[in-house]
Amino acid sequence: MHMVWVKTIAGKLEERIRYTSAICYNTFPVPKLMKASIFKLNESAFKILAVRESYSHLSLAQLYDPEKMPFDLKQAHKENDSLVEKLYKSSDFKTDEERLERLFHYYETMLN
C-alpha cells in the first residue's frame, strides 16, 4: 500500500523515487487501528525479523534482491502485505488503481 502511495505522490530524480518524509511518510493515510490489528501487525513484523535473522550472513541488499530473495522471507512479506491491505478493505484488491482509490479516500477523511 505504501509503495503504491509513494510511486504516485513522490517526486523523482532521474528514474528513482525521491522519498521525503514530509511528502511520502507524513501524508500516508492509515486507518484507525484496533488492538487486534496492532497485535497481528506486530506478530507479522517480528516474523519478518526472525526470518531475516536466519539469514544474518547476508546483507539487506542480498536478502532483498528480487531474483534471490529467500522464499520464506518473501512469504512473510506477502502475509504482512495481506494484513495491511485488510486494514483498508475486507476483500482483496485486484489492481494498484483500486489500492490508490482507497488510499485517496482515506486521505480525504484524514484531511477533514
N, C-alpha and C positions, 0 to 999 in steps of 0.2 A: 504494500500500500504506500509506504513511504517513498519508494523509488518511483512509483507512478507519479506521485505528487512532485517530487524533485525534478524529474525529467520534464514536467510541464511548466513549473514556475521558475526554476533556476536559470540563471544566465549561463552562457557558455563561453569558454575560452578555447578557441580553435574548435575541436570536436569534443572537448572534455567538459563535463559539468563543472560549473563554478559554484560550489556549495558554500553558502553563508548561513550562519545561524539565524540572522535576522529575517532572511527571506525564506529559507527552507525549513529549518527546525522550528522556529517560533510560530510560524503560521500553519504548521501541520495540524489539521483538525483531529482531535482524539475524542471519541465518545466518552460519556460518563462511564467509569468502570465500577462494576460491582466487586465485592470482596472475592467472590468465587472466581471471577475472571482474572483478577490480580494474582490469585493463588496459582491458577493454571498457567498464566504467563511466566510467573517466577519459576515454576517447575520446568517449563519448557526452556527457559534461559539457562537454568542450571544443567539441564540435559545437554544442551549445545556445548556448554563449557566443559562438561565431563567428557564428551566425545572428543572435543578439541584437545583436552589434556592427554588423551590416549595417543595422540599424535604429536606429543611435545617435541619430538625430534625434527618436526617440520616447521618451517616459517609460516606466517599467515599467508604470504604470497603463494607458497606451495599448497597450503591447505585449501585456499580459495581459487586456485587455478581451475576454471570451468571444465577443462578436459581431464583433470587429475583429482578432482575433489573426491575424498573418500565417500563411499555410498552411505554409510551410517551418518556422516555429517550432513550430507545432502538431505537425507530423510528427516533428521532432526530439524533442519531449517524449514522443510516443507510442512512439518507438523506445526511449527511455530507460525508460519505464514497462514496456515489454515485457521489457527486460533485467533490471530489478529483480524483476519477477514471476517470471521464470525462476529466480531465486535461491531462491525459496520452493517452486516446483512446476514440474516439467518440462512439463506440459501447461497449456493456457490455463485461467484461471479463468473461470467462467461468471457468477458473481454476487459482489457485495460480501460476502455471507454466507460464501461459500467462502473468500474472502480473509481474513475475520475469523477463521474457524475455524482456518486455517493459522497466522495470527499468534498466536492464543492457544496453539496447540500449541508454537510456538517460544518463547513467553513462559514457559510451564511448564517447558520444557527449560532456559531461561535461569535460572530460579529454583532448579533442582536441581543 
